[in-house]
């Protein structure tokens, strides 16, 4: 049985390697490192960061796909007291330029895959040093590191840029204490077993992926790291590598199930956390039928990952719920409407320090000592949380509130529908009306009239989409959330469906 760290002893990897040096730490492609071996590699990476001129408190940005080197740098940054700024590798060059301008890092470490983007933007940042994180980084002779720097737990460990579903991304400042509290709350909820092994196939610039790197060293759980998500490779790892834990978003879960066909998942898999937005009950039902112990979870970058997570049994008995708040996390509702729905507010040690260089927005988000999430939800009589939607996605038609996720869940229950997005379009008479875009399953057909009839049997009349478009794909953020505003903007630009 691993020995979880019982106090926030920084740096965490050093503490873990001292307790269990020979315990497996990470498996990546053809490499397998123990915690002591990983700590030795991190010591070299930290020494190279010092040679590059970094000092405690500096910001270092990463433009890299998930890899062993990226994990080493994550730990090396804590070893050096550096604030890490992982950048979304799926962004366009102009978007990456905007983030670098905002973050003002001393160094940008990048992998070879993203060298073409770096070559396009580096001239615009004469004061920033760009370093290729594999071959070029390896040529740096590391300086001998002094005793580990032990940053204050309240200092900023990471700046993670939000997905930007409603506007320009903001840098979420998460402290060492925030990441620690998130890991401890997850441990209290999921427990730790001697045979646990996390399959990490999420990007490390996303809090859902990065938080697993933190939990690994805090709890002593080995990671099986994949560079990218591939459903066939993920399913093979679950079957053959003793995977017990995994985090996904809905689209990943759907692709895993489709790829796996009729084969059931092994009983060794004990938790699959599903986040990134409300999880359709129909998808939960498919997962449970396939033997996936799915546990819907609600979290956000501003709270260092999970806020509430369902237990395995709750997913079947309370469809649509993301469970109860995690230990040490308080959740309440504000501005509750007549249906018991209100804005979700969160308080606890995992809540961010604020937005980087955004004092007004930080003050607004954290007013009254609570994180105002902008998400709409409700509790049932037993204290289970349900996520209805984002306040910014709420549709008000003729004075009636329509929550897109509710309509999407009905459409996703249709046998021909693989994905659905519901959003508002302008209407002169009603203010707004409901529109939908859907992606059909391969080999299935459906038309607008049939889908509207399906909805009419299950929804109030004002909730039925007035128009339904069929698409090959839906726009999503890197964390898997549907970009409803992109669909709204496309409709507005074309004039289609507007009245």
Beta strands, then each sheet from edge to edge (+ up, - down):
strand 1: 24-28
strand 2: 31-34
strand 3: 59-63
strand 4: 83-86
strand 5: 107-110
strand 6: 129-132
strand 7: 156-161
strand 8: 171-175
strand 9: 197-200
strand 10: 222-225
strand 11: 245-249
strand 12: 271-275
strand 13: 294-300
strand 14: 305-309
strand 15: 324-325
strand 16: 329-334
strand 17: 342-348
strand 18: 354-355
strand 19: 371-379
strand 20: 385-390
strand 21: 395-397
strand 22: 400-402
strand 23: 417-427
strand 24: 431-440
strand 25: 467-470
sheet 1: 2+ 1- 10- 9- 11- 12- 13- 14+ 15-
sheet 2: 4+ 3+ 5+ 6+
sheet 3: 7+ 8- 18+
sheet 4: 16+ 17- 19+ 20-
sheet 5: 21+ 22-
sheet 6: 23+ 24- 25-
end
